[in-house]
Amino acid sequence: MELDCRGMRCPLPIIKLATSLKESEEVILLSDDPATLPDLNAWARMTGNSYEVIATDKYLVKRL
């Protein structure tokens, strides 16, 4: 599943990501908000999920 959050600002990309992960094991998150990477890092640490940076504005997030 691909989730396009480009143009959205914190905290919307993380909120939409959390909702999308309820429906899918993996989500490719597209986000150009500079706060996404630190927010994603904190969110993954708190929820136990994982992510990897694919490109500057592209992340692969996996539900654990």
PDB file with one MODEL, atoms N, CA, C and O in Angstrom:
MODEL        1
ATOM      1  N   MET A   1       0.849  -1.170   0.000  1.00  0.00           N
ATOM      2  CA  MET A   1       0.000   0.000   0.000  1.00  0.00           C
ATOM      3  C   MET A   1       0.896   1.235   0.000  1.00  0.00           C
ATOM      4  O   MET A   1       1.907   1.279   0.701  1.00  0.00           O
ATOM      5  N   GLU A   2       0.521   2.226  -0.785  1.00  0.00           N
ATOM      6  CA  GLU A   2       1.270   3.481  -0.825  1.00  0.00           C
ATOM      7  C   GLU A   2       0.395   4.598  -0.258  1.00  0.00           C
ATOM      8  O   GLU A   2      -0.775   4.729  -0.619  1.00  0.00           O
ATOM      9  N   LEU A   3       0.970   5.392   0.624  1.00  0.00           N
ATOM     10  CA  LEU A   3       0.263   6.481   1.282  1.00  0.00           C
ATOM     11  C   LEU A   3       0.960   7.790   0.928  1.00  0.00           C
ATOM     12  O   LEU A   3       2.095   8.024   1.343  1.00  0.00           O
ATOM     13  N   ASP A   4       0.288   8.637   0.168  1.00  0.00           N
ATOM     14  CA  ASP A   4       0.876   9.896  -0.275  1.00  0.00           C
ATOM     15  C   ASP A   4       0.457  11.021   0.674  1.00  0.00           C
ATOM     16  O   ASP A   4      -0.685  11.478   0.646  1.00  0.00           O
ATOM     17  N   CYS A   5       1.390  11.455   1.504  1.00  0.00           N
ATOM     18  CA  CYS A   5       1.141  12.541   2.456  1.00  0.00           C
ATOM     19  C   CYS A   5       1.950  13.783   2.105  1.00  0.00           C
ATOM     20  O   CYS A   5       2.145  14.656   2.951  1.00  0.00           O
ATOM     21  N   ARG A   6       2.418  13.867   0.878  1.00  0.00           N
ATOM     22  CA  ARG A   6       3.166  15.055   0.472  1.00  0.00           C
ATOM     23  C   ARG A   6       2.269  16.280   0.574  1.00  0.00           C
ATOM     24  O   ARG A   6       1.104  16.255   0.175  1.00  0.00           O
ATOM     25  N   GLY A   7       2.841  17.357   1.120  1.00  0.00           N
ATOM     26  CA  GLY A   7       2.091  18.583   1.314  1.00  0.00           C
ATOM     27  C   GLY A   7       1.406  18.665   2.666  1.00  0.00           C
ATOM     28  O   GLY A   7       0.918  19.728   3.049  1.00  0.00           O
ATOM     29  N   MET A   8       1.364  17.563   3.389  1.00  0.00           N
ATOM     30  CA  MET A   8       0.758  17.564   4.729  1.00  0.00           C
ATOM     31  C   MET A   8       1.834  17.844   5.770  1.00  0.00           C
ATOM     32  O   MET A   8       2.998  17.487   5.590  1.00  0.00           O
ATOM     33  N   ARG A   9       1.439  18.473   6.832  1.00  0.00           N
ATOM     34  CA  ARG A   9       2.378  18.814   7.903  1.00  0.00           C
ATOM     35  C   ARG A   9       2.073  18.017   9.159  1.00  0.00           C
ATOM     36  O   ARG A   9       0.972  17.502   9.350  1.00  0.00           O
ATOM     37  N   CYS A  10       3.080  17.935  10.001  1.00  0.00           N
ATOM     38  CA  CYS A  10       3.008  17.244  11.280  1.00  0.00           C
ATOM     39  C   CYS A  10       1.760  17.682  12.048  1.00  0.00           C
ATOM     40  O   CYS A  10       1.472  18.876  12.128  1.00  0.00           O
ATOM     41  N   PRO A  11       1.045  16.761  12.590  1.00  0.00           N
ATOM     42  CA  PRO A  11       1.257  15.328  12.748  1.00  0.00           C
ATOM     43  C   PRO A  11       0.489  14.472  11.746  1.00  0.00           C
ATOM     44  O   PRO A  11       0.431  13.254  11.912  1.00  0.00           O
ATOM     45  N   LEU A  12      -0.104  15.071  10.710  1.00  0.00           N
ATOM     46  CA  LEU A  12      -0.969  14.322   9.793  1.00  0.00           C
ATOM     47  C   LEU A  12      -0.325  13.101   9.140  1.00  0.00           C
ATOM     48  O   LEU A  12      -0.979  12.060   9.082  1.00  0.00           O
ATOM     49  N   PRO A  13       0.933  13.158   8.636  1.00  0.00           N
ATOM     50  CA  PRO A  13       1.495  11.948   8.020  1.00  0.00           C
ATOM     51  C   PRO A  13       1.542  10.753   8.984  1.00  0.00           C
ATOM     52  O   PRO A  13       1.261   9.625   8.579  1.00  0.00           O
ATOM     53  N   ILE A  14       1.888  10.988  10.233  1.00  0.00           N
ATOM     54  CA  ILE A  14       1.984   9.881  11.193  1.00  0.00           C
ATOM     55  C   ILE A  14       0.596   9.373  11.564  1.00  0.00           C
ATOM     56  O   ILE A  14       0.401   8.168  11.726  1.00  0.00           O
ATOM     57  N   ILE A  15      -0.355  10.266  11.698  1.00  0.00           N
ATOM     58  CA  ILE A  15      -1.732   9.845  12.010  1.00  0.00           C
ATOM     59  C   ILE A  15      -2.294   8.994  10.878  1.00  0.00           C
ATOM     60  O   ILE A  15      -2.892   7.947  11.127  1.00  0.00           O
ATOM     61  N   LYS A  16      -2.108   9.433   9.645  1.00  0.00           N
ATOM     62  CA  LYS A  16      -2.600   8.668   8.495  1.00  0.00           C
ATOM     63  C   LYS A  16      -1.854   7.343   8.358  1.00  0.00           C
ATOM     64  O   LYS A  16      -2.445   6.333   7.974  1.00  0.00           O
ATOM     65  N   LEU A  17      -0.565   7.345   8.669  1.00  0.00           N
ATOM     66  CA  LEU A  17       0.218   6.111   8.627  1.00  0.00           C
ATOM     67  C   LEU A  17      -0.322   5.099   9.631  1.00  0.00           C
ATOM     68  O   LEU A  17      -0.515   3.933   9.288  1.00  0.00           O
ATOM     69  N   ALA A  18      -0.565   5.525  10.851  1.00  0.00           N
ATOM     70  CA  ALA A  18      -1.071   4.621  11.888  1.00  0.00           C
ATOM     71  C   ALA A  18      -2.400   4.000  11.467  1.00  0.00           C
ATOM     72  O   ALA A  18      -2.633   2.815  11.703  1.00  0.00           O
ATOM     73  N   THR A  19      -3.256   4.781  10.855  1.00  0.00           N
ATOM     74  CA  THR A  19      -4.540   4.269  10.367  1.00  0.00           C
ATOM     75  C   THR A  19      -4.327   3.264   9.236  1.00  0.00           C
ATOM     76  O   THR A  19      -4.983   2.223   9.200  1.00  0.00           O
ATOM     77  N   SER A  20      -3.422   3.568   8.322  1.00  0.00           N
ATOM     78  CA  SER A  20      -3.164   2.687   7.182  1.00  0.00           C
ATOM     79  C   SER A  20      -2.556   1.359   7.601  1.00  0.00           C
ATOM     80  O   SER A  20      -2.833   0.331   6.983  1.00  0.00           O
ATOM     81  N   LEU A  21      -1.736   1.364   8.636  1.00  0.00           N
ATOM     82  CA  LEU A  21      -1.106   0.119   9.077  1.00  0.00           C
ATOM     83  C   LEU A  21      -2.105  -0.836   9.716  1.00  0.00           C
ATOM     84  O   LEU A  21      -1.792  -2.012   9.900  1.00  0.00           O
ATOM     85  N   LYS A  22      -3.284  -0.366  10.055  1.00  0.00           N
ATOM     86  CA  LYS A  22      -4.324  -1.266  10.559  1.00  0.00           C
ATOM     87  C   LYS A  22      -4.872  -2.121   9.426  1.00  0.00           C
ATOM     88  O   LYS A  22      -5.434  -3.189   9.669  1.00  0.00           O
ATOM     89  N   GLU A  23      -4.713  -1.656   8.186  1.00  0.00           N
ATOM     90  CA  GLU A  23      -5.248  -2.341   7.010  1.00  0.00           C
ATOM     91  C   GLU A  23      -4.189  -3.118   6.232  1.00  0.00           C
ATOM     92  O   GLU A  23      -4.528  -3.957   5.397  1.00  0.00           O
ATOM     93  N   SER A  24      -2.914  -2.847   6.496  1.00  0.00           N
ATOM     94  CA  SER A  24      -1.843  -3.435   5.694  1.00  0.00           C
ATOM     95  C   SER A  24      -0.618  -3.716   6.561  1.00  0.00           C
ATOM     96  O   SER A  24      -0.374  -3.028   7.552  1.00  0.00           O
ATOM     97  N   GLU A  25       0.144  -4.729   6.174  1.00  0.00           N
ATOM     98  CA  GLU A  25       1.373  -5.078   6.902  1.00  0.00           C
ATOM     99  C   GLU A  25       2.514  -4.120   6.587  1.00  0.00           C
ATOM    100  O   GLU A  25       3.383  -3.874   7.423  1.00  0.00           O
ATOM    101  N   GLU A  26       2.499  -3.583   5.369  1.00  0.00           N
ATOM    102  CA  GLU A  26       3.544  -2.654   4.918  1.00  0.00           C
ATOM    103  C   GLU A  26       2.906  -1.451   4.248  1.00  0.00           C
ATOM    104  O   GLU A  26       1.905  -1.565   3.541  1.00  0.00           O
ATOM    105  N   VAL A  27       3.506  -0.301   4.488  1.00  0.00           N
ATOM    106  CA  VAL A  27       3.045   0.929   3.857  1.00  0.00           C
ATOM    107  C   VAL A  27       4.263   1.686   3.343  1.00  0.00           C
ATOM    108  O   VAL A  27       5.250   1.854   4.058  1.00  0.00           O
ATOM    109  N   ILE A  28       4.182   2.135   2.110  1.00  0.00           N
ATOM    110  CA  ILE A  28       5.189   3.056   1.605  1.00  0.00           C
ATOM    111  C   ILE A  28       4.638   4.451   1.840  1.00  0.00           C
ATOM    112  O   ILE A  28       3.619   4.837   1.268  1.00  0.00           O
ATOM    113  N   LEU A  29       5.322   5.198   2.687  1.00  0.00           N
ATOM    114  CA  LEU A  29       4.896   6.542   3.063  1.00  0.00           C
ATOM    115  C   LEU A  29       5.670   7.566   2.247  1.00  0.00           C
ATOM    116  O   LEU A  29       6.901   7.574   2.245  1.00  0.00           O
ATOM    117  N   LEU A  30       4.941   8.422   1.559  1.00  0.00           N
ATOM    118  CA  LEU A  30       5.539   9.536   0.830  1.00  0.00           C
ATOM    119  C   LEU A  30       5.217  10.798   1.623  1.00  0.00           C
ATOM    120  O   LEU A  30       4.049  11.144   1.800  1.00  0.00           O
ATOM    121  N   SER A  31       6.242  11.479   2.095  1.00  0.00           N
ATOM    122  CA  SER A  31       6.029  12.689   2.885  1.00  0.00           C
ATOM    123  C   SER A  31       7.207  13.634   2.715  1.00  0.00           C
ATOM    124  O   SER A  31       8.364  13.236   2.852  1.00  0.00           O
ATOM    125  N   ASP A  32       6.900  14.891   2.415  1.00  0.00           N
ATOM    126  CA  ASP A  32       7.949  15.895   2.254  1.00  0.00           C
ATOM    127  C   ASP A  32       8.046  16.834   3.463  1.00  0.00           C
ATOM    128  O   ASP A  32       8.766  17.831   3.415  1.00  0.00           O
ATOM    129  N   ASP A  33       7.335  16.525   4.527  1.00  0.00           N
ATOM    130  CA  ASP A  33       7.417  17.325   5.757  1.00  0.00           C
ATOM    131  C   ASP A  33       8.761  17.049   6.427  1.00  0.00           C
ATOM    132  O   ASP A  33       9.085  15.886   6.668  1.00  0.00           O
ATOM    133  N   PRO A  34       9.555  18.075   6.736  1.00  0.00           N
ATOM    134  CA  PRO A  34      10.860  17.861   7.375  1.00  0.00           C
ATOM    135  C   PRO A  34      10.760  17.173   8.735  1.00  0.00           C
ATOM    136  O   PRO A  34      11.739  16.590   9.199  1.00  0.00           O
ATOM    137  N   ALA A  35       9.608  17.230   9.374  1.00  0.00           N
ATOM    138  CA  ALA A  35       9.436  16.596  10.686  1.00  0.00           C
ATOM    139  C   ALA A  35       9.124  15.099  10.578  1.00  0.00           C
ATOM    140  O   ALA A  35       9.078  14.410  11.597  1.00  0.00           O
ATOM    141  N   THR A  36       8.913  14.592   9.377  1.00  0.00           N
ATOM    142  CA  THR A  36       8.508  13.195   9.231  1.00  0.00           C
ATOM    143  C   THR A  36       9.542  12.224   9.779  1.00  0.00           C
ATOM    144  O   THR A  36       9.188  11.315  10.531  1.00  0.00           O
ATOM    145  N   LEU A  37      10.798  12.391   9.426  1.00  0.00           N
ATOM    146  CA  LEU A  37      11.807  11.430   9.877  1.00  0.00           C
ATOM    147  C   LEU A  37      11.927  11.385  11.402  1.00  0.00           C
ATOM    148  O   LEU A  37      11.879  10.290  11.963  1.00  0.00           O
ATOM    149  N   PRO A  38      12.082  12.515  12.104  1.00  0.00           N
ATOM    150  CA  PRO A  38      12.128  12.413  13.565  1.00  0.00           C
ATOM    151  C   PRO A  38      10.811  11.913  14.165  1.00  0.00           C
ATOM    152  O   PRO A  38      10.825  11.172  15.148  1.00  0.00           O
ATOM    153  N   ASP A  39       9.678  12.310  13.586  1.00  0.00           N
ATOM    154  CA  ASP A  39       8.386  11.819  14.079  1.00  0.00           C
ATOM    155  C   ASP A  39       8.256  10.315  13.861  1.00  0.00           C
ATOM    156  O   ASP A  39       7.781   9.593  14.737  1.00  0.00           O
ATOM    157  N   LEU A  40       8.679   9.850  12.697  1.00  0.00           N
ATOM    158  CA  LEU A  40       8.608   8.434  12.375  1.00  0.00           C
ATOM    159  C   LEU A  40       9.513   7.627  13.291  1.00  0.00           C
ATOM    160  O   LEU A  40       9.145   6.539  13.732  1.00  0.00           O
ATOM    161  N   ASN A  41      10.684   8.151  13.574  1.00  0.00           N
ATOM    162  CA  ASN A  41      11.606   7.481  14.481  1.00  0.00           C
ATOM    163  C   ASN A  41      10.978   7.320  15.872  1.00  0.00           C
ATOM    164  O   ASN A  41      11.015   6.233  16.448  1.00  0.00           O
ATOM    165  N   ALA A  42      10.411   8.389  16.402  1.00  0.00           N
ATOM    166  CA  ALA A  42       9.775   8.340  17.723  1.00  0.00           C
ATOM    167  C   ALA A  42       8.561   7.418  17.714  1.00  0.00           C
ATOM    168  O   ALA A  42       8.367   6.634  18.644  1.00  0.00           O
ATOM    169  N   TRP A  43       7.751   7.508  16.679  1.00  0.00           N
ATOM    170  CA  TRP A  43       6.555   6.675  16.575  1.00  0.00           C
ATOM    171  C   TRP A  43       6.932   5.186  16.510  1.00  0.00           C
ATOM    172  O   TRP A  43       6.316   4.364  17.188  1.00  0.00           O
ATOM    173  N   ALA A  44       7.932   4.842  15.702  1.00  0.00           N
ATOM    174  CA  ALA A  44       8.360   3.443  15.577  1.00  0.00           C
ATOM    175  C   ALA A  44       8.893   2.922  16.918  1.00  0.00           C
ATOM    176  O   ALA A  44       8.617   1.785  17.301  1.00  0.00           O
ATOM    177  N   ARG A  45       9.639   3.739  17.610  1.00  0.00           N
ATOM    178  CA  ARG A  45      10.165   3.337  18.918  1.00  0.00           C
ATOM    179  C   ARG A  45       9.026   3.096  19.918  1.00  0.00           C
ATOM    180  O   ARG A  45       9.078   2.144  20.697  1.00  0.00           O
ATOM    181  N   MET A  46       8.022   3.936  19.898  1.00  0.00           N
ATOM    182  CA  MET A  46       6.905   3.808  20.842  1.00  0.00           C
ATOM    183  C   MET A  46       5.964   2.656  20.497  1.00  0.00           C
ATOM    184  O   MET A  46       5.391   2.039  21.396  1.00  0.00           O
ATOM    185  N   THR A  47       5.797   2.360  19.212  1.00  0.00           N
ATOM    186  CA  THR A  47       4.834   1.331  18.799  1.00  0.00           C
ATOM    187  C   THR A  47       5.473  -0.021  18.521  1.00  0.00           C
ATOM    188  O   THR A  47       4.768  -1.028  18.442  1.00  0.00           O
ATOM    189  N   GLY A  48       6.800  -0.065  18.370  1.00  0.00           N
ATOM    190  CA  GLY A  48       7.467  -1.322  18.061  1.00  0.00           C
ATOM    191  C   GLY A  48       7.466  -1.664  16.586  1.00  0.00           C
ATOM    192  O   GLY A  48       7.919  -2.745  16.209  1.00  0.00           O
ATOM    193  N   ASN A  49       6.972  -0.775  15.745  1.00  0.00           N
ATOM    194  CA  ASN A  49       6.999  -1.004  14.303  1.00  0.00           C
ATOM    195  C   ASN A  49       8.362  -0.602  13.753  1.00  0.00           C
ATOM    196  O   ASN A  49       9.164   0.004  14.463  1.00  0.00           O
ATOM    197  N   SER A  50       8.625  -0.935  12.503  1.00  0.00           N
ATOM    198  CA  SER A  50       9.927  -0.604  11.921  1.00  0.00           C
ATOM    199  C   SER A  50       9.743   0.178  10.625  1.00  0.00           C
ATOM    200  O   SER A  50       8.677   0.164  10.009  1.00  0.00           O
ATOM    201  N   TYR A  51      10.811   0.854  10.235  1.00  0.00           N
ATOM    202  CA  TYR A  51      10.785   1.601   8.978  1.00  0.00           C
ATOM    203  C   TYR A  51      12.193   1.665   8.415  1.00  0.00           C
ATOM    204  O   TYR A  51      13.178   1.470   9.128  1.00  0.00           O
ATOM    205  N   GLU A  52      12.267   1.940   7.126  1.00  0.00           N
ATOM    206  CA  GLU A  52      13.554   2.223   6.496  1.00  0.00           C
ATOM    207  C   GLU A  52      13.355   3.368   5.518  1.00  0.00           C
ATOM    208  O   GLU A  52      12.301   3.506   4.897  1.00  0.00           O
ATOM    209  N   VAL A  53      14.383   4.177   5.397  1.00  0.00           N
ATOM    210  CA  VAL A  53      14.345   5.308   4.477  1.00  0.00           C
ATOM    211  C   VAL A  53      14.724   4.791   3.095  1.00  0.00           C
ATOM    212  O   VAL A  53      15.799   4.222   2.907  1.00  0.00           O
ATOM    213  N   ILE A  54      13.836   4.992   2.139  1.00  0.00           N
ATOM    214  CA  ILE A  54      14.088   4.572   0.762  1.00  0.00           C
ATOM    215  C   ILE A  54      14.678   5.738  -0.030  1.00  0.00           C
ATOM    216  O   ILE A  54      15.594   5.556  -0.831  1.00  0.00           O
ATOM    217  N   ALA A  55      14.146   6.925   0.201  1.00  0.00           N
ATOM    218  CA  ALA A  55      14.610   8.156  -0.446  1.00  0.00           C
ATOM    219  C   ALA A  55      14.306   9.307   0.509  1.00  0.00           C
ATOM    220  O   ALA A  55      13.758   9.093   1.590  1.00  0.00           O
ATOM    221  N   THR A  56      14.656  10.508   0.114  1.00  0.00           N
ATOM    222  CA  THR A  56      14.466  11.675   0.975  1.00  0.00           C
ATOM    223  C   THR A  56      13.040  11.807   1.477  1.00  0.00           C
ATOM    224  O   THR A  56      12.825  12.176   2.631  1.00  0.00           O
ATOM    225  N   ASP A  57      12.065  11.513   0.632  1.00  0.00           N
ATOM    226  CA  ASP A  57      10.669  11.658   1.034  1.00  0.00           C
ATOM    227  C   ASP A  57       9.876  10.361   0.907  1.00  0.00           C
ATOM    228  O   ASP A  57       8.658  10.385   0.733  1.00  0.00           O
ATOM    229  N   LYS A  58      10.581   9.216   0.995  1.00  0.00           N
ATOM    230  CA  LYS A  58       9.931   7.918   0.811  1.00  0.00           C
ATOM    231  C   LYS A  58      10.422   6.941   1.874  1.00  0.00           C
ATOM    232  O   LYS A  58      11.626   6.753   2.053  1.00  0.00           O
ATOM    233  N   TYR A  59       9.469   6.321   2.582  1.00  0.00           N
ATOM    234  CA  TYR A  59       9.789   5.435   3.700  1.00  0.00           C
ATOM    235  C   TYR A  59       8.984   4.143   3.568  1.00  0.00           C
ATOM    236  O   TYR A  59       7.811   4.168   3.198  1.00  0.00           O
ATOM    237  N   LEU A  60       9.620   3.026   3.872  1.00  0.00           N
ATOM    238  CA  LEU A  60       8.925   1.743   3.929  1.00  0.00           C
ATOM    239  C   LEU A  60       8.686   1.440   5.397  1.00  0.00           C
ATOM    240  O   LEU A  60       9.633   1.297   6.171  1.00  0.00           O
ATOM    241  N   VAL A  61       7.425   1.343   5.776  1.00  0.00           N
ATOM    242  CA  VAL A  61       7.050   1.113   7.172  1.00  0.00           C
ATOM    243  C   VAL A  61       6.425  -0.265   7.273  1.00  0.00           C
ATOM    244  O   VAL A  61       5.547  -0.616   6.484  1.00  0.00           O
ATOM    245  N   LYS A  62       6.883  -1.057   8.260  1.00  0.00           N
ATOM    246  CA  LYS A  62       6.373  -2.419   8.459  1.00  0.00           C
ATOM    247  C   LYS A  62       5.780  -2.555   9.838  1.00  0.00           C
ATOM    248  O   LYS A  62       6.365  -2.140  10.838  1.00  0.00           O
ATOM    249  N   ARG A  63       4.592  -3.152   9.864  1.00  0.00           N
ATOM    250  CA  ARG A  63       3.916  -3.420  11.134  1.00  0.00           C
ATOM    251  C   ARG A  63       4.524  -4.689  11.734  1.00  0.00           C
ATOM    252  O   ARG A  63       4.697  -5.694  11.046  1.00  0.00           O
ATOM    253  N   LEU A  64       4.833  -4.626  12.992  1.00  0.00           N
ATOM    254  CA  LEU A  64       5.396  -5.808  13.670  1.00  0.00           C
ATOM    255  C   LEU A  64       4.412  -6.392  14.638  1.00  0.00           C
ATOM    256  O   LEU A  64       4.711  -7.388  15.297  1.00  0.00           O
TER     257      LEU A  64
ENDMDL
END
